[in-house]
Amino acid sequence: MARIDAFLKLGLAQGCSDVHLAVGVPPMLRMHGDLMPIKFRELGDQELEAYVNEILSASLRDRFLGGHDIDFSYVSEDGGRFRVNVFRKDTGIGATFRFIPNEVPSLEKLGLPETLARFCDHHQGMVLVTGSTGTGKSTTLAAMIDYLNNTRSTNIISLEDPIEFVHESRRAQVIQRELGTHLHSFADGIRASLREDPDVILVGELRDAETISMAMTAAETGHLVLGTLHTTGAAKTIDRVIDALPGDMREQTKSFLAQGLNAVITQNLVKTPDGRARRACLEIMVMTRAIGKLIMTDRTHQLPAQLQTGKEYGMQTMDQALMDAIVAKQIDPDDAYRFATDKAAFQKHVTDTSLLPKIELAG
């Protein structure tokens, strides 16, 4: 058994989402959003490097020695599955292990809005799931693929870095390909998939202009494209896509977004009232004629108003999602306050008054 498995086993027993190993500090667990140290000594450089080397393949080891960060999936001896990132920092190496459940979660089990199932019923166009790192984007996409896998007879090609949830083909055929193992880049993966008779293409991350351009081409040519971006909100997502492509493609990109972008989902993970779990709260933008016009006329700053009044289409702002979850007693109001845009509207629900702005008294 690899020595690193002992830390992973302990983390799983505690119910953590991530295990962090870095030189100069003890191992740490991410517990419901908070980082907590294990009662263990500080890890040394050679010690941690020896632990990590035990689980690296020869090709991964060569890549890491060549100065690159590496991403891969790892299955521990007791069957726990993890997404791993290994990196170097000023004091030595570090590694982060993200736990991946063996069972693919359903949209219902995650408590996600029914609107997401409707997005999966589109036969072409693009759906983007966005948010900062660690907000559950991969889990939401896995649930959407699971819905498609159980409801449509389609060919789904999933391009991932690395492969996380493993899908067993049911009604659909699910082909999972891994960056660095099966393909050189996401753009190459999309290009190849277009020759493989796909109905649905999942792109793990739209991280550069070439990938975005290829994803747009796939969405325009009769495929449903699901992808992620590290953006926080619909307006920022649309601006990011437009700004990522060359200036001479600006009008073409806006035209694609207005016609080919089906939806943008932005999510945060917020603690439950008992602090023992986290729940996804979603901002949802659904493409309408009015939103398309705002995109074409460079008025994306007005998108929040459209989301606020677009409930009939399944739209909601992050603040609306947070407030609904507070009223339903599904999330901790104090944690929700951290994610709210209009914080004043949430102040009456806050129980930890230290979070509130200080009032200056007149002298």
JOKABEL-V439842 format. One record per helix or strand. SS is the DSSP state (a for helix, b for strand). FROM is the first residue (numbers start at 1). LEN is the number of residues. If there is no record, write none. Layout:
ss->[SS,SS]
from->[FROM,FROM]
len->[LEN,LEN]
This chain:
ss->[a,b,b,b,b,a,a,b,b,b,a,b,a,b,b,b,a,b,a,b,a,a,b,b,a,a,a,b,a,a,a,a]
from->[4,18,28,34,43,45,58,70,81,92,115,125,137,155,173,183,186,200,209,224,234,247,261,278,289,300,311,316,318,333,343,353]
len->[11,6,4,4,1,9,8,6,9,9,6,6,15,6,7,1,8,4,12,6,11,14,11,9,8,9,3,1,10,7,7,3]
